[in-house]
Amino acid sequence: MIKIHSLQELKTALSKEKDLYLLLYKSGSDASNCAYKNIEEAEKEVSNIKVYVTDVANVRDIHTEYDIKSAPSLLEFEEGNLKNVVKGCNDKNYIINLFENKAFKASGSDKKPVKRVTVYTTPTCSWCTTLKNYLNSHNIKYREVNVATNQLMAEEMVRKSGQQGVPQTEINGQMIIGFNRERINQLLEINE
């Protein structure tokens, strides 16, 4: 893993690499140490993946540029743009799958169109955690929206579904209320 010391250094790396990962971690944090270790081990097992690291305790301009409010967070860049954020300490095998999927796509072998997935959550919702774990286990990339802290997105969610409860999942414009595994599998083409 290659250390990044500033936003400018990251932008220079992005101008050369286009596709890369950046781990934002906080030294001394158990979750960050766990994420660092698992990502470092996963990187060794997957070829053609570039992983950079930044300690947010020392570098303060990157996480604000990309509106990242928690560490550890693994940022995935594609064509120089932020594509996905994976928060927390994830299992090494999950990270390997994430990296292998990226390497697989880079080889041009993946013909399936990518689905736009947004998960509306709150921090205290246990079904939200179950839903996110389910999506992670199937290596589904999604954008998480915490409606407890984002009133505009909460209103947007209610406008789309007519419901206030969470979790809610939007897949390519279709709303799913609650953790409806059958409907999620159908829309995401997951075969169990």
DALINPE-V502118 format. One record per helix or strand. SS is the DSSP state (a for helix, b for strand). FROM is the first residue (numbers start at 1). LEN is the number of residues. Records with the same first field share a line. If there is no record, write none. Layout:
SS=FROM-LEN ; FROM-LEN
This chain:
b=2-2 ; 20-6 ; 51-5 ; 73-6 ; 81-7 ; 117-5 ; 143-4 ; 168-4 ; 174-4
a=7-11 ; 30-16 ; 62-4 ; 92-15 ; 126-12 ; 151-11 ; 181-8
